[in-house]
């Protein structure tokens, strides 16, 4: 489904963008950031966004987590997530005004989104449906 290359403005495609979680969501997930995996068109206007938590390397990995060996694309967050994990089994849909503080100007490279997409299909047993 790809990733956004649009400006970070209202009505933009949010898929592939990193978000800062609201305090209660961050406490619940044990992290402050997540990756938007919502369908591109719905991500523009929907109040619900589907997220995969972005975890530091201090967490244990599970199949089919996506381990990020190069976190340079995370820019100012790369020190926090030098050994980052996208926790695919923790995928969840959240309510935009309540659970997301901000859409950051950090966008996943296409090859990482491809890995996340494949991991989601495997984890959710969607092979043949997508």
Backbone torsions as a table, in degrees:
resi	resn	phi	psi	omega
1	UNK	NA	-11.2	175.6
2	UNK	82.8	-173.6	180.0
3	UNK	-134.4	163.1	-179.6
4	UNK	-74.5	146.7	167.1
5	UNK	-129.2	12.7	-179.2
6	UNK	-82.8	159.8	175.1
7	UNK	-61.8	153.3	179.5
8	UNK	-83.1	78.9	-178.9
9	UNK	-133.2	163.9	177.6
10	UNK	-55.5	133.5	179.5
11	UNK	86.0	1.8	179.1
12	UNK	-82.8	156.6	172.6
13	UNK	-63.1	127.2	-177.0
14	UNK	-101.1	-9.6	-176.3
15	UNK	-60.3	128.6	179.9
16	UNK	92.5	-6.1	-179.2
17	UNK	-87.6	145.8	175.0
18	UNK	-85.2	139.5	177.5
19	UNK	-116.1	153.2	168.2
20	UNK	-94.4	124.0	-178.1
21	UNK	-79.2	148.6	172.8
22	UNK	-64.4	158.7	-173.1
23	UNK	-54.3	-46.9	-177.6
24	UNK	-66.4	-37.4	178.0
25	UNK	-68.4	-40.9	178.1
26	UNK	-62.2	-40.2	178.0
27	UNK	-65.3	-43.3	-179.1
28	UNK	-64.7	-40.8	-176.8
29	UNK	-89.4	-15.0	-178.9
30	UNK	74.9	23.3	178.1
31	UNK	-153.8	162.9	-178.4
32	UNK	-101.8	-7.8	-172.4
33	UNK	-138.0	157.6	178.7
34	UNK	-152.2	166.5	179.7
35	UNK	-108.8	131.1	178.5
36	UNK	-77.0	126.0	177.6
37	UNK	-121.0	12.9	-179.9
38	UNK	-60.9	149.1	173.2
39	UNK	-49.4	134.7	-174.0
40	UNK	-54.2	-47.4	-176.9
41	UNK	-67.4	-45.1	179.5
42	UNK	-64.5	-33.4	-177.5
43	UNK	-62.1	-21.9	179.5
44	UNK	-69.1	-38.4	-168.7
45	UNK	-123.8	-17.0	-173.3
46	UNK	-74.4	148.9	176.7
47	UNK	-89.3	-6.1	175.4
48	UNK	-111.2	133.4	178.7
49	UNK	-125.6	137.9	178.0
50	UNK	-94.9	128.3	-172.9
51	UNK	-126.9	149.3	169.0
52	UNK	-114.6	122.7	-178.5
53	UNK	-61.6	142.4	174.4
54	UNK	-101.2	114.8	-175.5
55	UNK	-112.5	155.3	174.5
56	UNK	-80.5	167.1	-179.4
57	UNK	-66.0	-5.4	179.1
58	UNK	-74.1	-12.7	178.0
59	UNK	-86.3	150.3	174.5
60	UNK	-76.7	141.3	178.9
61	UNK	-92.3	152.0	177.7
62	UNK	-134.5	155.9	172.1
63	UNK	-66.2	134.9	-0.5
64	UNK	-108.4	48.9	177.4
65	UNK	-52.4	151.4	174.4
66	UNK	-105.6	114.3	-179.9
67	UNK	-89.6	128.4	-179.0
68	UNK	-97.4	106.4	-179.3
69	UNK	-79.4	-20.2	178.0
70	UNK	-129.6	109.9	-177.3
71	UNK	-104.6	17.9	-178.7
72	UNK	-57.9	-33.0	-179.4
73	UNK	-64.5	-13.9	178.4
74	UNK	-81.4	0.8	174.3
75	UNK	50.9	-119.5	-176.1
76	UNK	-65.7	-14.6	178.7
77	UNK	-91.3	-6.8	-172.3
78	UNK	-61.3	-30.3	176.4
79	UNK	-68.2	-37.3	178.1
80	UNK	-68.7	-31.7	-174.0
81	UNK	-122.9	46.5	-178.2
82	UNK	-63.0	-28.7	173.7
83	UNK	-122.7	73.5	-170.6
84	UNK	-84.9	153.8	177.9
85	UNK	-133.0	132.3	168.6
86	UNK	-97.1	109.9	-171.0
87	UNK	-83.0	80.0	-176.2
88	UNK	-55.6	-42.0	179.7
89	UNK	-64.2	-12.0	178.7
90	UNK	-99.1	14.9	179.4
91	UNK	-53.5	139.2	-178.6
92	UNK	-153.7	156.1	174.6
93	UNK	-103.4	130.7	-176.8
94	UNK	-121.6	164.4	179.8
95	UNK	-94.4	122.8	-170.7
96	UNK	-53.1	-59.0	-174.8
97	UNK	-66.0	-28.3	-174.3
98	UNK	-87.8	-38.8	-167.9
99	UNK	-105.7	-11.9	-179.4
100	UNK	-119.0	123.6	176.9
101	UNK	-80.6	-40.4	-176.0
102	UNK	-160.4	147.7	168.5
103	UNK	-92.0	117.6	-176.5
104	UNK	-83.1	161.7	177.2
105	UNK	-85.8	46.1	178.2
106	UNK	-124.7	121.0	-175.4
107	UNK	-122.2	132.2	179.1
108	UNK	-61.9	139.1	170.6
109	UNK	-63.0	150.9	-176.6
110	UNK	-57.2	-39.1	-177.9
111	UNK	-66.4	-30.5	176.9
112	UNK	-72.6	-41.9	176.8
113	UNK	-61.9	-37.1	176.5
114	UNK	-60.9	-42.7	177.9
115	UNK	-63.0	-43.5	179.7
116	UNK	-63.9	-43.9	179.1
117	UNK	-59.3	-46.6	179.7
118	UNK	-63.3	-40.1	179.5
119	UNK	-65.7	-40.2	178.0
120	UNK	-64.8	-43.1	178.5
121	UNK	-60.2	-44.7	179.8
122	UNK	-66.2	-47.2	-176.3
123	UNK	-64.5	-41.5	-177.8
124	UNK	-89.7	4.3	178.0
125	UNK	54.3	51.5	-177.7
126	UNK	-102.5	5.6	179.9
127	UNK	-53.7	130.0	-178.6
128	UNK	90.2	-15.3	178.8
129	UNK	-95.5	-23.9	-176.4
130	UNK	-117.4	NA	NA
